Amino acid sequence: MLTRMEQLTVALTGVFLGTLAVAVSVGSPVVWLAWGVTMVLLAGSALVYANRSDPPLDD
């Protein structure tokens, strides 16, 4: 069974590959720019979520 973070990683990979295929097929510079900005924001948001959802380690 996958953990929540592993599920998020699989989902992000699917979204990345699916939208990449669309951007490649369209081939417009505007689409590539929008795709790049969106993927940076999406990946950054996922990293922030993952970082804040883990409990702090106790020493």
N, C-alpha and C positions, 0 to 999 in steps of 0.2 A: 504494500500500500504506500502510495506517495504522500509525503508530508505536504502541508499547505504551501511551503516555499518551493518545493519541487513541482507542484501543480502550477504555481505561478510561472515558473521557469518554462515549463512545457507550453503553457498558454502564450507566453510572450514570444517563444520561438515560432509557434504557429502563426501568430499575428505578423511577426517580422517576415517570415517566408511568404505568406499570402500577399501581403501588401507589397513586398519586393517584386513578386511576379507581376503584379498590376503595374507598378512603376516601370518595370522593364518593358512590358508590352506597350505602354503608352509612349514612353521615351521622350517626353517633353521635359525641358529643363525646369520648368515651373513645378511639375509633378515631382521631379527628383528633389528639388529644394524643399517642397512641402513634406515629402516623405522623410527626408533626413531630419528636418526639425521635429517632426512628430515622433520619430523613433528615439531621438535624443531625449525629448520630454517624457516619453513613455518609459524608457529604460531608467531614466533618473528618478521618476516617480516610484517605480518598482523598487529601486535600491533604497530610497528613503523609507518606503513602507516596510521593506524587509528589515532594515536596520532598526526601526522603531518598534517592530513587533516582537523582536527577540528580547527575553528578559535579560537584565544585566547579569554578568557572571559574578558569583560571590567568591572571594578569595579565602 
